[in-house]
Amino acid sequence: MDDNISENKLKTDGIYAWVRNPMYSGWWILMFGISMMWHNVFLLATPVINWVIMTIVLINTEEKWLLDLYGDQYKEYKKKVNRCIPIKR
């Protein structure tokens, strides 16, 4: 088991240094790729709609929970790392 999980520490290295929610980012990249592969312009709206919904859900649930759990450490992490777009700041 990962030490961060067993010791209940906030993971901020590896992929989490680039993006706070790598699973969602990967899903949106996959949906965009499938849209392009199928040459279906209408499917390009799917990642955008999903992003809007997930952003609202993440802000109102997961991010509040993490802020309560990790406090200032999570606030600093949020300033440094994007929620869903993997860009190194």
MDTraj code that builds the backbone (N, CA, C; nanometers):
import mdtraj as md
import numpy as np

residues = "MET ASP ASP ASN ILE SER GLU ASN LYS LEU LYS THR ASP GLY ILE TYR ALA TRP VAL ARG ASN PRO MET TYR SER GLY TRP TRP ILE LEU MET PHE GLY ILE SER MET MET TRP HIS ASN VAL PHE LEU LEU ALA THR PRO VAL ILE ASN TRP VAL ILE MET THR ILE VAL LEU ILE ASN THR GLU GLU LYS TRP LEU LEU ASP LEU TYR GLY ASP GLN TYR LYS GLU TYR LYS LYS LYS VAL ASN ARG CYS ILE PRO ILE LYS ARG".split()
xyz = np.array([
    [0.0848, -0.1176, 0.0000],
    [0.0000, 0.0000, 0.0000],
    [0.0895, 0.1241, 0.0000],
    [0.0477, 0.2248, -0.0703],
    [0.1217, 0.3504, -0.0767],
    [0.1298, 0.4141, 0.0619],
    [0.2469, 0.4670, 0.0964],
    [0.2657, 0.5296, 0.2283],
    [0.1720, 0.6468, 0.2509],
    [0.1416, 0.7222, 0.1435],
    [0.0515, 0.8365, 0.1585],
    [-0.0876, 0.7934, 0.2013],
    [-0.1316, 0.6786, 0.1547],
    [-0.2638, 0.6280, 0.1919],
    [-0.2625, 0.5782, 0.3361],
    [-0.1634, 0.4950, 0.3695],
    [-0.1606, 0.4376, 0.5030],
    [-0.1356, 0.5426, 0.6124],
    [-0.0631, 0.6500, 0.5781],
    [-0.0349, 0.7551, 0.6759],
    [-0.1284, 0.8749, 0.6611],
    [-0.2255, 0.8674, 0.5684],
    [-0.3234, 0.9726, 0.5435],
    [-0.2563, 1.1075, 0.5151],
    [-0.1614, 1.1052, 0.4192],
    [-0.0923, 1.2270, 0.3788],
    [-0.1384, 1.2671, 0.2391],
    [-0.1393, 1.3974, 0.2124],
    [-0.1766, 1.4504, 0.0823],
    [-0.0668, 1.4190, -0.0182],
    [-0.1025, 1.3537, -0.1284],
    [-0.0056, 1.3173, -0.2322],
    [0.0075, 1.4341, -0.3292],
    [0.1284, 1.4879, -0.3418],
    [0.1507, 1.6037, -0.4276],
    [0.2656, 1.5843, -0.5253],
    [0.3182, 1.4638, -0.5359],
    [0.4274, 1.4393, -0.6299],
    [0.3799, 1.3478, -0.7419],
    [0.4680, 1.3178, -0.8355],
    [0.4306, 1.2342, -0.9497],
    [0.3300, 1.3059, -1.0383],
    [0.2296, 1.2344, -1.0830],
    [0.1269, 1.2933, -1.1693],
    [0.0487, 1.4015, -1.0956],
    [0.0406, 1.3903, -0.9622],
    [-0.0338, 1.4884, -0.8838],
    [0.0384, 1.6232, -0.8728],
    [0.1622, 1.6319, -0.9190],
    [0.2311, 1.7605, -0.9284],
    [0.1860, 1.8355, -1.0539],
    [0.1225, 1.7654, -1.1459],
    [0.0755, 1.8244, -1.2716],
    [-0.0737, 1.8539, -1.2703],
    [-0.1523, 1.7651, -1.2078],
    [-0.2983, 1.7783, -1.2114],
    [-0.3567, 1.7134, -1.0857],
    [-0.4604, 1.7774, -1.0279],
    [-0.5196, 1.7248, -0.9040],
    [-0.6096, 1.6047, -0.9285],
    [-0.6669, 1.5917, -1.0476],
    [-0.7580, 1.4818, -1.0785],
    [-0.7165, 1.4139, -1.2091],
    [-0.6090, 1.3351, -1.2070],
    [-0.5590, 1.2772, -1.3319],
    [-0.6555, 1.1787, -1.3973],
    [-0.7384, 1.1123, -1.3190],
    [-0.8327, 1.0169, -1.3768],
    [-0.9345, 1.0885, -1.4655],
    [-0.9854, 1.2014, -1.4187],
    [-1.0818, 1.2772, -1.4985],
    [-1.0152, 1.3344, -1.6233],
    [-0.8930, 1.3832, -1.6091],
    [-0.8202, 1.4374, -1.7246],
    [-0.8011, 1.3303, -1.8317],
    [-0.7621, 1.2115, -1.7893],
    [-0.7443, 1.1012, -1.8832],
    [-0.8744, 1.0645, -1.9533],
    [-0.9823, 1.0681, -1.8801],
    [-1.1135, 1.0354, -1.9367],
    [-1.1527, 1.1366, -2.0444],
    [-1.1282, 1.2657, -2.0167],
    [-1.1637, 1.3701, -2.1142],
    [-1.0759, 1.3631, -2.2383],
    [-0.9489, 1.3308, -2.2198],
    [-0.8596, 1.3147, -2.3354],
    [-0.9057, 1.1963, -2.4197],
    [-0.9455, 1.0873, -2.3541],
    [-0.9969, 0.9701, -2.4247],
    [-1.1242, 1.0039, -2.5027],
    [-1.2172, 1.0757, -2.4400],
    [-1.3412, 1.1127, -2.5091],
    [-1.3132, 1.2010, -2.6300],
    [-1.2186, 1.2937, -2.6158],
    [-1.1818, 1.3797, -2.7280],
    [-1.1217, 1.2957, -2.8416],
    [-1.0348, 1.2011, -2.8073],
    [-0.9741, 1.1147, -2.9077],
    [-1.0761, 1.0287, -2.9808],
    [-1.1722, 0.9746, -2.9081],
    [-1.2773, 0.8939, -2.9705],
    [-1.3619, 0.9804, -3.0633],
    [-1.3913, 1.1021, -3.0199],
    [-1.4674, 1.1940, -3.1053],
    [-1.3936, 1.2195, -3.2360],
    [-1.2648, 1.2407, -3.2271],
    [-1.1852, 1.2653, -3.3469],
    [-1.1756, 1.1394, -3.4339],
    [-1.1617, 1.0242, -3.3703],
    [-1.1499, 0.8981, -3.4437],
    [-1.2771, 0.8673, -3.5216],
    [-1.3924, 0.8973, -3.4635],
    [-1.5199, 0.8695, -3.5279],
    [-1.5655, 0.9821, -3.6193],
    [-1.4849, 1.0898, -3.6274],
    [-1.5169, 1.2043, -3.7131],
    [-1.6568, 1.2585, -3.6835],
    [-1.6879, 1.2665, -3.5559],
    [-1.8198, 1.3123, -3.5150],
    [-1.8063, 1.4430, -3.4377],
    [-1.8391, 1.5515, -3.5007],
    [-1.8265, 1.6841, -3.4402],
    [-1.9169, 1.6977, -3.3178],
    [-2.0313, 1.6342, -3.3200],
    [-2.1254, 1.6462, -3.2088],
    [-2.0707, 1.5844, -3.0806],
    [-1.9874, 1.4830, -3.0944],
    [-1.9290, 1.4212, -2.9753],
    [-1.8252, 1.5114, -2.9084],
    [-1.7751, 1.6117, -2.9785],
    [-1.6774, 1.7028, -2.9185],
    [-1.7374, 1.7810, -2.8018],
    [-1.8687, 1.7938, -2.7992],
    [-1.9344, 1.8627, -2.6878],
    [-1.9343, 1.7770, -2.5609],
    [-1.9213, 1.6473, -2.5749],
    [-1.9280, 1.5566, -2.4604],
    [-1.8209, 1.5882, -2.3552],
    [-1.6925, 1.6020, -2.3918],
    [-1.5940, 1.6348, -2.2877],
    [-1.6203, 1.7700, -2.2217],
    [-1.6676, 1.8661, -2.2971],
    [-1.6941, 1.9995, -2.2415],
    [-1.8099, 1.9934, -2.1413],
    [-1.9172, 1.9293, -2.1796],
    [-2.0331, 1.9158, -2.0896],
    [-1.9935, 1.8383, -1.9649],
    [-1.9202, 1.7294, -1.9832],
    [-1.8751, 1.6485, -1.8702],
    [-1.7829, 1.7293, -1.7798],
    [-1.6958, 1.8114, -1.8390],
    [-1.6050, 1.8943, -1.7603],
    [-1.6830, 1.9922, -1.6728],
    [-1.7840, 2.0552, -1.7282],
    [-1.8648, 2.1511, -1.6522],
    [-1.9343, 2.0808, -1.5353],
    [-1.9949, 1.9685, -1.5621],
    [-2.0656, 1.8939, -1.4571],
    [-1.9689, 1.8483, -1.3487],
    [-1.8567, 1.7890, -1.3894],
    [-1.7606, 1.7373, -1.2922],
    [-1.6956, 1.8495, -1.2118],
    [-1.6722, 1.9652, -1.2738],
    [-1.6145, 2.0769, -1.2007],
    [-1.7081, 2.1226, -1.0903],
    [-1.8354, 2.1341, -1.1203],
    [-1.9340, 2.1733, -1.0192],
    [-1.9397, 2.0694, -0.9080],
    [-1.9426, 1.9426, -0.9455],
    [-1.9487, 1.8348, -0.8462],
    [-1.8223, 1.8330, -0.7611],
    [-1.7048, 1.8452, -0.8247],
    [-1.5790, 1.8402, -0.7498],
    [-1.5674, 1.9557, -0.6508],
    [-1.6045, 2.0749, -0.6929],
    [-1.5945, 2.1908, -0.6050],
    [-1.6870, 2.1751, -0.4848],
    [-1.8055, 2.1237, -0.5073],
    [-1.9046, 2.1141, -0.3998],
    [-1.8909, 1.9918, -0.3113],
    [-1.8129, 1.8940, -0.3508],
    [-1.8008, 1.7734, -0.2680],
    [-1.6558, 1.7436, -0.2323],
    [-1.5808, 1.6946, -0.3275],
    [-1.4458, 1.6450, -0.3018],
    [-1.3515, 1.7536, -0.2505],
    [-1.3563, 1.8712, -0.3103],
    [-1.2646, 1.9760, -0.2672],
    [-1.2981, 2.0278, -0.1279],
    [-1.4245, 2.0339, -0.0928],
    [-1.4624, 2.0735, 0.0431],
    [-1.4134, 1.9706, 0.1441],
    [-1.4295, 1.8436, 0.1094],
    [-1.3861, 1.7359, 0.1985],
    [-1.2349, 1.7400, 0.2181],
    [-1.1594, 1.7582, 0.1091],
    [-1.0134, 1.7634, 0.1179],
    [-0.9667, 1.8869, 0.1949],
    [-1.0359, 1.9968, 0.1789],
    [-1.0016, 2.1180, 0.2531],
    [-1.0231, 2.0977, 0.4026],
    [-1.1304, 2.0315, 0.4392],
    [-1.1542, 1.9998, 0.5808],
    [-1.0483, 1.9036, 0.6342],
    [-1.0080, 1.8078, 0.5516],
    [-0.9135, 1.7047, 0.5946],
    [-0.7710, 1.7570, 0.6038],
    [-0.7253, 1.8357, 0.5049],
    [-0.5851, 1.8774, 0.4976],
    [-0.5621, 2.0261, 0.5225],
    [-0.6659, 2.1074, 0.5256],
    [-0.6556, 2.2480, 0.5614],
    [-0.5654, 2.3304, 0.4713],
    [-0.4721, 2.4041, 0.5338],
    [-0.3850, 2.4962, 0.4609],
    [-0.2960, 2.4247, 0.3591],
    [-0.2581, 2.3027, 0.3897],
    [-0.1752, 2.2259, 0.2959],
    [-0.2492, 2.2071, 0.1632],
    [-0.3778, 2.1785, 0.1691],
    [-0.4564, 2.1619, 0.0466],
    [-0.4795, 2.2962, -0.0226],
    [-0.4956, 2.4043, 0.0534],
    [-0.5109, 2.5375, -0.0066],
    [-0.3887, 2.5734, -0.0905],
    [-0.2698, 2.5475, -0.0365],
    [-0.1455, 2.5757, -0.1104],
    [-0.1332, 2.4861, -0.2331],
    [-0.1715, 2.3620, -0.2181],
    [-0.1682, 2.2672, -0.3303],
    [-0.2615, 2.3129, -0.4424],
    [-0.3808, 2.3625, -0.4062],
    [-0.4765, 2.4115, -0.5059],
    [-0.4212, 2.5315, -0.5822],
    [-0.3436, 2.6159, -0.5163],
    [-0.2843, 2.7320, -0.5830],
    [-0.1794, 2.6906, -0.6859],
    [-0.1117, 2.5797, -0.6610],
    [0.0002, 2.5374, -0.7462],
    [-0.0398, 2.4449, -0.8601],
    [-0.1480, 2.3683, -0.8426],
    [-0.1809, 2.2610, -0.9369],
    [-0.3239, 2.2781, -0.9888],
    [-0.3413, 2.2672, -1.1202],
    [-0.4739, 2.2778, -1.1823],
    [-0.5618, 2.1597, -1.1443],
    [-0.6917, 2.1828, -1.1480],
    [-0.7886, 2.0787, -1.1131],
    [-0.7912, 1.9670, -1.2167],
    [-0.8022, 2.0013, -1.3433],
    [-0.8246, 1.8976, -1.4449],
    [-0.7357, 1.9086, -1.5681],
    [-0.6687, 2.0208, -1.5886],
    [-0.5836, 2.0369, -1.7069],
    [-0.4388, 2.0178, -1.6629],
    [-0.3735, 1.9130, -1.7115],
    [-0.2371, 1.8835, -1.6655],
    [-0.1335, 1.9800, -1.7212],
    [-0.1088, 2.0884, -1.6471],
    [-0.0092, 2.1883, -1.6849],
    [0.0782, 2.2148, -1.5633],
    [0.2077, 2.2068, -1.5826],
    [0.3007, 2.2374, -1.4738],
    [0.3123, 2.3887, -1.4604],
    [0.2863, 2.4419, -1.3419],
    [0.2943, 2.5868, -1.3191],
    [0.4314, 2.6253, -1.2703],
])
top = md.Topology()
chain = top.add_chain()
for i, resn in enumerate(residues, 1):
    res = top.add_residue(resn, chain, resSeq=i)
    for name in ("N", "CA", "C"):
        top.add_atom(name, md.element.get_by_symbol(name[0]), res)
traj = md.Trajectory(xyz[None], top)
